[in-house]
Amino acid sequence: MSNRNLTLLTDLYELTMMQGYFHAKDANETVIFDAFFRANPDGNGYSIAAGLDQVIDYINNLHFDKEDIDYLRTTGLFKEDFLEYLKTFCFTGDIYAIPEGTVIFPREPLIKVIAPIMQAQLVETAILNIINHQSLIATKASRIVHAARNDGVMEFGLRRAQGPDAGIYGARAAMIAGCIGTSNVLCGQMFDVPVKGTHAHSWIMSFPDELTAFRTYAKLYPTACILLVDTYDTLKSGVPHAIQVFKEMREAGIPLTFYGIRLDSGDLAYLSKEAKKMLDAEGFTDAVISASNDLDEHLISSLKDQGATINSWGVGTNLITSKDWPSFGGVYKLAAILDRKTGKFIPKIKLSENEEKITNPGNKTIYRIYSRESHKIIADLICLVDEKYEETNSLLLFDPVATWKKTLLAPGTYTMRELLVPVFQDGKCVYHSPKVMDIREYCQKEKDTLWEEAKRLVNPHEVHVDLSNELWHMKQQLLDAYHFE
């Protein structure tokens, strides 16, 4: 993506609004937009932020080529003075974001854009496209990794992804969320992540018999010998032939460093338990028993509960497409406009009949509040950027809707961390994205700050996102002002 100009990866109305700002408003008027989401996918207790590195690439390459401008001219919608302006267009604003791999919750800004209104408007679609997709897949992958209960999960979804980009960046997001490897070789090359895989049924079928196919594969890959055993008959043919090959390797003095079987069909719980008995009886107690076949977190959790002896999981379609929850639902809303006379931001709010669609106004930041004793998350606090907090003072938290629900944290019992970090300042990138495997390690530490109840796949505990007293009152004043107009 770093070599791709995605400037026209936008909705047409972003460009028509830009032209409207150009002709009818001050094109340099500074505004604040927040990108956030309203609900965790799949009824999950949390989400995982992903995609920031690709947002950085997009902003760094934001410009209109001659071909772009020529195309826009053909639409008949844009005047020549506006097209002329686009020739020198670039991003000059500020961007703050929550780093990739961070545990995130609904309604808090994942990305905050402070820029001239035309620039801030244009970047909306691409930012949402990138963040929505990768955060969705990272969250789905995190659920699957949690269900596997410390077993390795491999991302195998490329062939079922909705196109090359979804396969590449979906695999990247899955790695961030805890997968141990991907079958996607291009993703491995681009992001320096482990690539893993076995062989297909066609490998077995292309040989005169199953045993010959297994022997040939073992000879080629003795240190990564995972044999697919369900081409003909798993327990009568596949597993016995795999055991025979493992015996031959052992007798030949070939170290069995990473070996085992893969199950891709049938009753995975029953087959894995029977295969485990057969392998153990021959002394192959450390053999990997891997499974694939339309797995998701619910099936994996069920198989674990049934006592399946599977210890490695290959997950494809349901992960890479987030099949049961195909959209992250992130939105991008205007939060404030700069008053040049005072140098202060005027807060803006969007009203709705639906309470969850009413936005939080103003120039905001987010603090994550942890228990000093357990280091677990107590709550997130959205506040205005100029508010100051001291951990040596007591801290009152309250539900922004059911305001009578309050928690008073005593001094010294909690710690606070600001989540939004500077990414662009005056159009220049000031943030260095870590490598994917480093983000993965950070993400694991982030998930460790969640209480186990918040990780439940069904009916998880809700981690509260509260508003500061000052922000809450600002919001109420705006609501009252519009109500009485």
C-alpha angles and dihedrals in degrees: 000000000000089000096045126096104216097170092124091049087106142100115267093239091064088063096043089050089049090055089047091053089046093056104028105032142029102286090204095054106134117231140171123231125185125207112205142141131236106213138020113249118256092009087289122167094235143000135226123236114230139156102054094123090058090047088055091051090049094051092045090055097041109134140112115250121209088255090055093052092045089053093048089052090058092060091068091222102101131071122227096246090057092046089050089053091053091061091076097032118137138148113269102164139094128266128193122188145172107252120252116269093033119134106245138187137205124285097017118115111258091182128017118197120198109183146114106303096249092054095043090050096050097053095054099092099045094045091052092044092054100038096041094053101044095040089051094052093042090053092048091048091050090056090050093047090050091051090052090063099218096326116126117265120202123199108231102163108109097107092051098043120112095255137321098295092049089050095048100042093035089057089048091053091047090054091051090053095054113281112144096218147345134230088220106105095189090053088050091053096044098046104024095241127146117273118208139176146134125212138287132250087254089068090059094042093051092064127072090250142000096253092056090049091051093047092050093049092047090051091052097043110023093156094049103036109156109155124204104228107182103074094105112357121345102207102026098042117004102050095039091050091047090051090050091054092047089052091051091050091049093048090049090055094247109151112241095218099150117007141131145108139292125218116203105168145021131040098340095191094052096039094048093051093048092045090050091054091051094047094046092050089060094046098259095125095145096052115131115244106200128185137196133160115121095323125175135167094276095052092044091050090049092049091050090051090051091057096251111176093220113131102173128050131199110198123185130149100026092048103042093045098033081226100194095043109029100176134053094205099219117168136194118219138178110249106171146358123214117244103215093199095059099023089230130120118249107219119235128199135192115218127207142170085239110075093211091059095058106106131225110245133218140032102316144178133186132236122196112214120209134186106253090215102047100021087225123137115267097179145313119252122207111201142156116280095244095055115109129206133191121201088214089068128073115260124213116207123187137177107259091218104030092038094179089070103091139167123195114203114205120229113275095016097096143039130211133213126186109229104196114081130186113264103163127021119186089344095307122113110241097172128087114209113222121230115275094251090051090050087050091055091048090049091055090053089048092054089050088065090063121093111244089245090063091056096057113126091219125043096349123191112268116241105216123236107201134187124231116249091250094050092045092054092047089054093048092050091053091047091050092046093055092042093057098041 
